[in-house]
Structures are given as structure tokens and as C-alpha cells.
């Protein structure tokens, strides 16, 4: 078994959609980034890559690659799952925390879990997504952005175990 941790954060800007866990959340602003800036999916990607002993998402998906402009992060997650699988790992579970003052994302968590489960190929019950606020503290508490942390557990594929 291997465990990995991931973190991502982006600032809010006007004129972009807010995408979290592959779900478009109604909001007057979205997150700035080269791709769709989905902090939750990016944190999950880094947790999977870290658990597999691979490099971070910036290495595989550089922010100056024009092919990745406004890319769907769930598509990038699928590529990460493929990389991890090629090394003989399968995802056992993922746990994560979204950290933002607003908008409230609780009503969207089940849809986020469905999106992640489809891409990672694990049941929704094996995906944890929690949301919390910074209680007005710091830049995130001042509603300037959002962050996410994720932890993933990988296990060797049964056909690889001996």
C-alpha cells in the first residue's frame, strides 16, 4: 500500500466558471488557472501521483502548455489514473477537504463524488469530500480564493501481488 497527499489553491476572478469536482457551481466568479482550475481534482491528482512515487501535476501538465488551456481537469485526472495503473497500482480510496468561504458547496458534493468515482473507477462510498470555511481568516477567509487537500491510498493490483 502507498499513501499520497495533494494540495492546490487558486484565486477567484470574475469572468470564469467555478468548477469543483467537475461540477459547475453557481458563483459570480471562478478560479483563475491555465486549465479549468478545479482545485479539488488537482489535489486528488497530486495525491495519486505522490502515492505512486511519480512527479507532480505541473510536470505532466505544465501551465505553459497551450493544449491544456481551459482543459477539463477530470480528463487530466483520467490520464493520471492511467499513469498510476501502468505502474501496477489501483486506487483504494480518496479523502479530501475543500476550503473556501463561499459559495456553499454542500449541495454539490454527491455529484462531485459521482464524477470522481467514474474517472477513478472506485465506488462513491470510497471517496470522501468535506467542505469547510476559514471563518474569515486569511486570503481564503476574505473570499479571495479556494483550496483543497486530498489523500489517496493505492494498493498493488491483485494480479501484481505475490
Backbone as a chain_set.jsonl record, in Angstrom:
{"seq": "XXXXXXXXXXXXXXXXXXXXXXXXXXXXXXXXXXXXXXXXXXXXXXXXXXXXXXXXXXXXXXXXXXXXXXXXXXXXXXXXXXXXXXXXXXXXXXXXXXXXXXXXXXXXXXXXXXXXXXXXXXXXXXXXXXXXXXXXXXXXXXXXXXXXXXXXXXXXXXXXXX", "coords": {"N": [[0.841, -1.182, 0.0], [0.367, 2.297, -0.604], [0.474, 5.736, 0.306], [-0.572, 9.0, -0.567], [-0.411, 12.593, -0.622], [-2.136, 15.547, -1.589], [-2.327, 18.975, -2.632], [-3.902, 22.031, -3.552], [-4.435, 25.38, -4.683], [-6.229, 28.254, -5.784], [-6.829, 31.59, -6.938], [-9.806, 33.622, -6.851], [-11.486, 34.972, -9.711], [-13.26, 37.266, -11.761], [-15.439, 36.452, -14.517], [-14.956, 33.775, -15.054], [-15.981, 30.336, -14.931], [-16.931, 28.582, -11.982], [-15.59, 25.647, -11.148], [-15.699, 22.7, -9.429], [-14.677, 19.583, -8.442], [-15.465, 18.718, -10.915], [-17.954, 19.794, -11.229], [-20.062, 22.418, -12.154], [-20.439, 25.187, -10.248], [-22.827, 27.497, -9.205], [-21.832, 30.812, -9.199], [-20.581, 34.158, -8.834], [-18.005, 34.41, -9.626], [-15.067, 32.642, -10.765], [-12.33, 30.284, -10.539], [-8.982, 31.237, -11.086], [-6.769, 30.001, -13.493], [-4.699, 27.942, -15.62], [-5.855, 25.643, -16.71], [-9.167, 24.408, -16.148], [-9.025, 25.078, -13.538], [-9.805, 23.511, -11.328], [-9.607, 23.015, -8.156], [-10.107, 20.898, -6.392], [-9.99, 18.516, -7.949], [-7.372, 18.79, -8.868], [-5.901, 18.561, -6.461], [-6.53, 15.914, -5.81], [-5.359, 14.63, -8.002], [-2.603, 15.168, -7.542], [-2.315, 13.794, -5.118], [-2.635, 11.132, -5.924], [-0.527, 10.862, -7.766], [1.649, 11.338, -6.054], [1.421, 9.191, -4.228], [2.023, 7.099, -5.93], [4.648, 7.569, -6.357], [5.383, 9.246, -8.379], [6.025, 12.26, -10.357], [4.869, 15.703, -9.772], [1.676, 17.32, -10.701], [2.249, 19.601, -12.206], [4.504, 18.918, -13.632], [3.648, 16.943, -15.445], [1.519, 18.222, -16.649], [2.142, 21.006, -17.7], [1.811, 24.518, -16.925], [2.268, 26.233, -19.04], [1.608, 24.991, -21.349], [-0.128, 25.236, -24.191], [-2.029, 23.497, -25.219], [-3.372, 22.689, -23.03], [-4.915, 24.765, -22.163], [-7.712, 25.911, -20.494], [-8.441, 23.294, -20.016], [-10.379, 20.384, -19.206], [-10.328, 19.288, -16.017], [-11.103, 16.771, -15.073], [-10.603, 15.147, -17.249], [-7.826, 15.275, -17.282], [-7.345, 14.065, -14.834], [-8.12, 11.466, -15.479], [-6.001, 10.74, -17.119], [-3.959, 10.708, -15.22], [-4.83, 8.619, -13.56], [-4.507, 6.534, -15.369], [-1.684, 6.592, -15.656], [-0.885, 5.851, -13.056], [-2.044, 3.325, -12.912], [-0.576, 1.972, -14.866], [1.761, 1.558, -13.535], [1.077, -0.507, -11.95], [-0.654, -0.007, -9.835], [-3.747, 0.392, -8.039], [-6.492, 2.463, -7.148], [-7.542, 2.66, -3.863], [-8.967, 4.273, -1.998], [-10.026, 7.732, -1.686], [-9.709, 10.715, 0.096], [-10.799, 13.985, 0.887], [-10.657, 17.593, 1.356], [-12.374, 20.549, 0.844], [-11.702, 23.988, 0.915], [-13.046, 26.921, 1.447], [-14.605, 30.111, 1.677], [-17.017, 30.961, 0.485], [-18.823, 30.119, -2.523], [-21.345, 28.138, -0.813], [-20.837, 24.716, -0.885], [-21.896, 22.291, -0.212], [-24.404, 21.189, -1.246], [-23.54, 20.105, -3.65], [-21.763, 18.083, -3.334], [-22.305, 15.282, -3.543], [-22.627, 14.956, -6.314], [-20.065, 15.661, -7.135], [-18.635, 13.522, -6.002], [-19.673, 11.418, -7.548], [-18.657, 12.12, -10.085], [-15.844, 11.964, -9.633], [-15.647, 9.268, -8.837], [-16.409, 7.88, -11.184], [-14.273, 8.495, -12.914], [-11.994, 7.67, -11.5], [-12.611, 5.085, -11.082], [-13.706, 3.846, -8.803], [-16.02, 3.019, -6.152], [-18.48, 5.438, -5.092], [-18.719, 5.492, -2.33], [-16.162, 5.159, -1.489], [-14.945, 7.545, -1.67], [-14.213, 10.481, -0.09], [-15.432, 13.694, 0.509], [-15.209, 16.686, 1.993], [-16.292, 19.904, 3.121], [-15.181, 23.013, 4.278], [-15.01, 26.169, 5.998], [-12.783, 29.007, 6.188], [-13.482, 30.647, 8.244], [-13.356, 33.443, 7.967], [-10.655, 34.049, 8.157], [-7.47, 35.002, 6.873], [-6.449, 35.064, 3.337], [-8.156, 33.263, 1.985], [-10.322, 33.283, 3.692], [-11.107, 35.844, 3.294], [-12.445, 35.647, 1.001], [-10.979, 35.437, -1.346], [-10.116, 33.273, -2.75], [-9.865, 29.674, -3.237], [-9.1, 26.459, -1.821], [-7.827, 23.082, -1.713], [-7.292, 19.914, -0.167], [-6.09, 16.612, -0.471], [-6.003, 13.09, 0.099], [-4.778, 9.987, -0.893], [-5.085, 6.452, -1.11], [-3.265, 3.874, -2.414], [-3.204, 0.572, -3.752], [-1.429, -2.384, -4.63], [-2.24, -3.864, -7.699], [-4.282, -6.77, -7.831], [-3.423, -8.795, -9.577], [-0.781, -8.244, -9.645], [0.182, -8.67, -7.096], [2.063, -10.818, -5.003]], "CA": [[0.0, 0.0, 0.0], [1.068, 3.585, -0.649], [-0.376, 6.887, 0.596], [-0.086, 10.263, -1.123], [-1.173, 13.783, -0.254], [-2.137, 16.586, -2.62], [-2.847, 20.286, -2.247], [-3.95, 23.032, -4.61], [-5.204, 26.586, -4.388], [-6.315, 29.234, -6.864], [-7.57, 32.794, -6.551], [-11.034, 33.906, -7.578], [-11.505, 36.057, -10.691], [-14.533, 37.418, -12.483], [-15.392, 36.026, -15.908], [-14.684, 32.338, -15.194], [-16.888, 29.431, -14.24], [-16.385, 27.897, -10.811], [-15.669, 24.203, -11.331], [-15.139, 21.942, -8.305], [-15.038, 18.18, -8.597], [-16.102, 18.557, -12.215], [-19.308, 20.341, -11.161], [-20.134, 23.872, -12.252], [-21.125, 25.726, -9.077], [-23.258, 28.874, -9.448], [-20.993, 31.767, -8.479], [-20.264, 35.322, -9.663], [-16.608, 34.329, -10.051], [-14.475, 31.318, -10.808], [-10.935, 30.221, -10.125], [-8.011, 31.544, -12.132], [-5.81, 28.942, -13.75], [-4.487, 27.632, -17.029], [-6.921, 24.704, -17.059], [-10.409, 24.9, -15.544], [-8.633, 25.475, -12.17], [-10.573, 22.719, -10.377], [-8.667, 22.739, -7.07], [-10.363, 19.586, -5.806], [-9.439, 17.488, -8.835], [-5.914, 18.943, -8.884], [-5.373, 17.985, -5.226], [-6.65, 14.464, -5.951], [-4.327, 14.204, -8.961], [-1.298, 15.166, -6.879], [-2.267, 12.732, -4.112], [-2.414, 9.871, -6.645], [0.841, 10.868, -8.298], [2.569, 11.196, -4.927], [1.353, 7.824, -3.709], [2.688, 6.216, -6.894], [6.066, 7.928, -6.461], [5.591, 9.986, -9.628], [6.207, 13.7, -10.187], [3.623, 16.435, -9.537], [0.876, 17.598, -11.895], [2.903, 20.628, -13.015], [5.468, 18.254, -14.513], [2.926, 16.245, -16.515], [0.578, 19.154, -17.271], [2.731, 22.315, -17.427], [0.898, 25.648, -17.121], [2.556, 26.982, -20.267], [1.23, 24.157, -22.484], [-1.353, 25.806, -24.759], [-3.018, 22.433, -25.42], [-4.081, 22.488, -21.771], [-5.678, 25.961, -21.805], [-9.107, 25.631, -20.138], [-8.663, 21.843, -20.047], [-11.25, 19.751, -18.224], [-9.466, 18.59, -15.063], [-11.468, 15.356, -14.982], [-9.871, 14.463, -18.33], [-6.444, 15.164, -16.819], [-7.366, 13.044, -13.788], [-8.158, 10.166, -16.156], [-4.63, 10.455, -17.551], [-3.198, 10.363, -14.014], [-5.255, 7.266, -13.177], [-3.84, 5.628, -16.31], [-0.256, 6.533, -15.283], [-0.781, 5.094, -11.81], [-2.385, 1.939, -13.242], [0.541, 1.378, -15.62], [2.773, 1.166, -12.555], [0.568, -1.635, -11.184], [-1.421, 0.445, -8.674], [-5.146, 0.757, -8.174], [-6.906, 3.366, -6.088], [-8.404, 2.064, -2.847], [-9.889, 5.33, -1.6], [-9.562, 9.118, -1.708], [-10.391, 11.593, 1.04], [-10.429, 15.362, 0.538], [-11.299, 18.727, 2.016], [-12.435, 21.828, 0.129], [-11.523, 25.063, 1.89], [-13.436, 28.193, 0.865], [-15.617, 30.836, 2.443], [-18.254, 30.838, -0.284], [-20.183, 29.721, -2.186], [-21.54, 26.881, -0.087], [-20.746, 23.641, -1.879], [-22.501, 21.07, 0.318], [-25.399, 20.564, -2.121], [-22.924, 19.581, -4.866], [-20.747, 17.083, -3.001], [-22.636, 13.95, -4.088], [-22.32, 14.974, -7.743], [-18.599, 15.63, -7.232], [-18.219, 12.148, -5.727], [-20.008, 10.623, -8.734], [-17.683, 12.456, -11.134], [-14.537, 11.396, -9.29], [-15.753, 7.809, -8.851], [-16.406, 7.406, -12.575], [-12.943, 8.642, -13.511], [-11.009, 6.883, -10.749], [-13.102, 3.699, -11.134], [-13.988, 3.314, -7.468], [-17.365, 3.396, -5.712], [-18.607, 6.745, -4.429], [-18.532, 5.323, -0.885], [-14.725, 5.174, -1.229], [-14.484, 8.914, -1.894], [-14.663, 11.44, 0.911], [-15.282, 15.119, 0.189], [-15.757, 17.555, 3.016], [-16.085, 21.327, 2.84], [-15.117, 23.833, 5.482], [-14.685, 27.575, 5.74], [-11.685, 29.522, 7.008], [-14.031, 31.521, 9.287], [-12.933, 34.822, 7.759], [-9.215, 34.222, 8.369], [-6.56, 34.952, 5.732], [-6.929, 35.377, 1.987], [-9.32, 32.431, 1.656], [-11.408, 33.8, 4.51], [-11.519, 37.112, 2.681], [-13.124, 35.247, -0.241], [-10.089, 35.697, -2.471], [-9.786, 32.046, -3.458], [-10.27, 28.376, -2.694], [-8.021, 25.478, -1.735], [-8.252, 21.709, -1.438], [-6.317, 18.901, 0.216], [-6.575, 15.256, -0.738], [-5.164, 11.954, 0.443], [-5.172, 8.791, -1.644], [-4.463, 5.179, -0.771], [-3.113, 2.972, -3.554], [-2.808, -0.803, -3.455], [-0.962, -3.096, -5.819], [-3.285, -4.636, -8.377], [-4.273, -8.186, -7.389], [-2.61, -9.626, -10.47], [0.631, -7.927, -9.393], [0.567, -9.091, -5.742], [2.548, -12.2, -4.852]], "C": [[0.887, 1.247, 0.0], [0.066, 4.702, -0.413], [0.257, 8.126, -0.011], [-0.988, 11.403, -0.696], [-1.068, 14.802, -1.386], [-2.76, 17.86, -2.091], [-2.887, 21.166, -3.485], [-4.75, 24.223, -4.122], [-5.145, 27.512, -5.589], [-7.094, 30.437, -6.352], [-8.818, 32.934, -7.418], [-10.829, 35.067, -8.541], [-12.883, 36.101, -11.329], [-14.352, 36.891, -13.908], [-15.028, 34.578, -16.132], [-15.735, 31.543, -14.453], [-16.172, 28.849, -13.029], [-16.657, 26.404, -10.976], [-14.971, 23.543, -10.144], [-15.61, 20.502, -8.418], [-15.756, 17.904, -9.9], [-17.521, 19.091, -12.272], [-19.227, 21.861, -11.285], [-21.021, 24.385, -11.123], [-21.566, 27.157, -9.398], [-22.473, 29.851, -8.565], [-20.712, 32.949, -9.395], [-18.812, 35.324, -10.153], [-16.129, 32.886, -10.018], [-13.032, 31.382, -10.373], [-10.01, 30.442, -11.315], [-7.031, 30.385, -12.268], [-5.712, 28.68, -15.226], [-5.552, 26.655, -17.529], [-8.23, 25.275, -16.517], [-10.227, 25.271, -14.071], [-9.434, 24.762, -11.085], [-9.635, 22.261, -9.253], [-8.863, 21.355, -6.46], [-9.731, 18.491, -6.665], [-7.913, 17.578, -8.878], [-5.282, 18.343, -7.624], [-5.434, 16.458, -5.283], [-5.572, 13.939, -6.895], [-2.964, 14.125, -8.282], [-1.209, 14.083, -5.806], [-2.016, 11.372, -4.772], [-0.99, 9.776, -7.171], [1.866, 10.66, -7.182], [2.587, 9.792, -4.373], [2.081, 6.844, -4.622], [4.171, 6.527, -7.046], [6.395, 8.661, -7.75], [5.764, 11.477, -9.332], [4.856, 14.391, -10.041], [2.912, 16.801, -10.837], [1.5, 18.667, -12.781], [3.915, 20.045, -13.989], [4.753, 17.639, -15.713], [2.001, 17.17, -17.305], [1.054, 20.584, -17.031], [1.783, 23.472, -17.757], [1.182, 26.487, -18.357], [2.23, 26.169, -21.535], [-0.126, 24.641, -23.012], [-2.426, 24.751, -25.021], [-3.867, 22.222, -24.171], [-4.901, 23.704, -21.348], [-7.155, 25.582, -21.65], [-9.448, 24.138, -20.149], [-9.597, 21.398, -18.924], [-10.366, 18.92, -17.285], [-9.843, 17.129, -14.87], [-10.782, 14.548, -16.08], [-8.412, 14.266, -17.925], [-6.335, 14.119, -15.709], [-7.374, 11.648, -14.406], [-6.762, 9.775, -16.634], [-3.759, 10.053, -16.366], [-3.559, 8.95, -13.555], [-4.596, 6.236, -14.086], [-2.353, 5.482, -15.972], [-0.049, 5.648, -14.063], [-1.045, 3.613, -12.079], [-1.251, 1.24, -13.977], [1.655, 0.923, -14.698], [2.273, 0.053, -11.632], [-0.23, -1.264, -9.949], [-2.884, 0.614, -9.021], [-5.529, 1.592, -6.955], [-7.854, 2.626, -5.145], [-9.431, 3.086, -2.375], [-9.197, 6.687, -1.677], [-10.369, 9.878, -0.666], [-9.906, 13.007, 0.777], [-11.206, 16.382, 1.355], [-11.221, 19.927, 1.084], [-12.443, 22.928, 1.178], [-11.836, 26.382, 1.205], [-14.555, 28.805, 1.687], [-16.991, 30.736, 1.776], [-17.911, 30.671, -1.745], [-20.213, 28.428, -1.386], [-21.612, 25.755, -1.118], [-21.379, 22.33, -1.427], [-23.503, 20.41, -0.615], [-24.808, 19.882, -3.365], [-21.968, 18.419, -4.603], [-21.065, 15.711, -3.577], [-22.343, 13.881, -5.583], [-20.812, 14.95, -7.979], [-18.087, 14.215, -7.017], [-18.518, 11.232, -6.912], [-18.993, 10.857, -9.841], [-16.332, 11.811, -10.856], [-14.577, 9.87, -9.353], [-15.715, 7.226, -10.252], [-15.0, 7.423, -13.163], [-11.919, 7.743, -12.819], [-11.368, 5.396, -10.757], [-13.185, 3.061, -9.75], [-15.4, 3.756, -7.074], [-17.356, 4.749, -4.99], [-18.377, 6.636, -2.927], [-17.047, 5.334, -0.5], [-14.105, 6.538, -1.501], [-15.078, 9.8, -0.811], [-14.42, 12.854, 0.408], [-15.972, 15.886, 1.304], [-15.499, 18.99, 2.6], [-16.089, 22.074, 4.158], [-14.766, 25.262, 5.093], [-13.517, 27.991, 6.619], [-12.147, 30.516, 8.075], [-13.507, 32.947, 9.196], [-11.443, 35.08, 7.901], [-8.434, 34.128, 7.066], [-7.224, 35.253, 4.406], [-8.147, 34.541, 1.602], [-10.531, 32.882, 2.461], [-11.948, 35.128, 4.013], [-12.146, 36.895, 1.31], [-12.294, 35.545, -1.49], [-9.748, 34.44, -3.254], [-10.32, 30.817, -2.764], [-9.064, 27.443, -2.711], [-8.629, 24.102, -1.497], [-7.049, 20.86, -1.056], [-6.929, 17.554, -0.107], [-5.524, 14.24, -0.311], [-5.692, 10.758, -0.334], [-4.406, 7.581, -1.123], [-4.459, 4.318, -2.026], [-2.746, 1.588, -3.041], [-2.314, -1.432, -4.751], [-2.124, -3.888, -6.4], [-3.15, -6.094, -7.981], [-3.388, -9.031, -8.285], [-1.119, -9.386, -10.268], [1.107, -8.443, -8.043], [1.009, -10.544, -5.744], [3.017, -12.399, -3.439]], "O": [[1.998, 1.245, 0.53], [-1.07, 4.626, -0.88], [1.477, 8.288, 0.024], [-2.177, 11.21, -0.44], [-0.038, 14.902, -2.054], [-3.618, 17.827, -1.209], [-2.026, 21.068, -4.359], [-5.625, 24.098, -3.265], [-4.152, 27.554, -6.315], [-7.917, 30.316, -5.445], [-8.881, 32.442, -8.544], [-10.105, 36.018, -8.246], [-13.575, 35.088, -11.419], [-13.241, 36.888, -14.438], [-14.81, 34.169, -17.273], [-16.31, 32.011, -13.47], [-14.958, 28.648, -13.05], [-17.805, 25.96, -10.946], [-13.795, 23.798, -9.886], [-16.81, 20.239, -8.482], [-16.558, 16.975, -9.993], [-18.224, 18.87, -13.258], [-18.427, 22.508, -10.61], [-22.205, 24.057, -11.052], [-20.738, 27.96, -9.829], [-22.459, 29.725, -7.34], [-20.613, 32.774, -10.609], [-18.437, 36.141, -10.993], [-16.702, 32.032, -9.341], [-12.563, 32.414, -9.892], [-10.227, 29.906, -12.402], [-6.53, 29.859, -11.274], [-6.548, 29.142, -16.003], [-6.085, 26.814, -18.627], [-8.385, 26.493, -16.434], [-11.172, 25.727, -13.427], [-9.712, 25.344, -10.036], [-8.952, 21.245, -9.383], [-7.895, 20.711, -6.056], [-9.014, 17.634, -6.149], [-7.236, 16.551, -8.92], [-4.243, 17.689, -7.707], [-4.497, 15.783, -4.855], [-4.945, 12.917, -6.616], [-2.251, 13.132, -8.428], [-0.139, 13.51, -5.6], [-1.269, 10.552, -4.238], [-0.332, 8.744, -7.039], [2.826, 9.906, -7.341], [3.654, 9.253, -4.078], [2.682, 5.877, -4.154], [4.878, 5.834, -7.778], [7.551, 8.696, -8.171], [5.658, 11.899, -8.18], [3.813, 13.749, -10.169], [3.455, 16.625, -11.927], [1.3, 18.645, -13.996], [4.157, 20.616, -15.052], [5.192, 17.79, -16.853], [1.732, 16.933, -18.483], [0.445, 21.308, -16.244], [1.046, 23.418, -18.741], [0.395, 27.376, -18.685], [2.533, 26.598, -22.649], [-1.149, 24.471, -22.35], [-3.613, 25.076, -25.044], [-4.953, 21.647, -24.243], [-5.52, 23.685, -20.284], [-7.762, 25.011, -22.555], [-10.615, 23.767, -20.278], [-9.596, 21.97, -17.834], [-9.731, 17.958, -17.718], [-8.981, 16.319, -14.533], [-10.419, 13.392, -15.865], [-7.827, 13.216, -18.191], [-5.356, 13.375, -15.646], [-6.704, 10.745, -13.904], [-6.385, 8.606, -16.56], [-2.918, 9.162, -16.486], [-2.674, 8.171, -13.2], [-4.173, 5.178, -13.619], [-1.819, 4.373, -15.999], [0.847, 4.804, -14.038], [-0.354, 2.748, -11.54], [-0.99, 0.059, -13.747], [2.41, 0.01, -15.032], [2.939, -0.3, -10.659], [-0.465, -2.117, -9.093], [-3.227, 0.94, -10.158], [-4.96, 1.439, -5.874], [-8.845, 2.04, -5.58], [-10.629, 2.801, -2.354], [-7.971, 6.784, -1.726], [-11.583, 9.698, -0.564], [-8.73, 13.213, 0.476], [-12.243, 16.09, 1.951], [-10.148, 20.281, 0.596], [-13.111, 22.814, 2.205], [-11.005, 26.913, 0.467], [-15.348, 28.1, 2.311], [-17.995, 30.462, 2.434], [-16.817, 31.043, -2.169], [-19.213, 27.715, -1.301], [-22.355, 25.837, -2.096], [-21.395, 21.359, -2.184], [-23.471, 19.19, -0.774], [-25.518, 19.153, -4.058], [-21.426, 17.836, -5.541], [-20.158, 15.035, -4.062], [-21.862, 12.859, -6.071], [-20.334, 14.299, -8.908], [-17.213, 13.749, -7.748], [-17.708, 10.367, -7.246], [-18.52, 9.908, -10.466], [-15.743, 11.185, -11.738], [-13.646, 9.247, -9.864], [-15.071, 6.204, -10.49], [-14.589, 6.475, -13.831], [-11.079, 7.129, -13.477], [-10.523, 4.549, -10.47], [-12.795, 1.911, -9.548], [-15.915, 4.744, -7.596], [-16.367, 5.141, -4.37], [-17.893, 7.584, -2.308], [-16.71, 5.497, 0.672], [-12.883, 6.67, -1.556], [-16.296, 9.859, -0.639], [-13.329, 13.173, -0.065], [-17.175, 15.744, 1.522], [-14.59, 19.262, 1.815], [-16.901, 21.801, 5.042], [-14.284, 25.519, 3.989], [-13.286, 27.399, 7.673], [-11.324, 31.153, 8.733], [-13.244, 33.586, 10.215], [-11.006, 36.224, 7.776], [-8.712, 33.258, 6.241], [-8.391, 35.641, 4.344], [-9.069, 35.047, 0.964], [-11.653, 32.862, 1.953], [-13.095, 35.489, 4.276], [-12.351, 37.844, 0.554], [-12.834, 35.863, -2.549], [-9.145, 34.531, -4.323], [-11.118, 30.901, -1.831], [-8.136, 27.612, -3.502], [-9.796, 23.979, -1.127], [-5.941, 21.061, -1.552], [-8.145, 17.378, -0.026], [-4.322, 14.502, -0.357], [-6.901, 10.544, -0.423], [-3.238, 7.677, -0.747], [-5.504, 4.064, -2.625], [-2.064, 1.449, -2.026], [-2.74, -1.046, -5.84], [-2.896, -4.506, -5.667], [-2.04, -6.599, -7.813], [-2.671, -9.903, -7.794], [-0.29, -10.206, -10.662], [2.307, -8.638, -7.85], [0.406, -11.391, -6.403], [3.466, -13.489, -3.086]]}, "num_chains": 1, "name": "protein.A"}
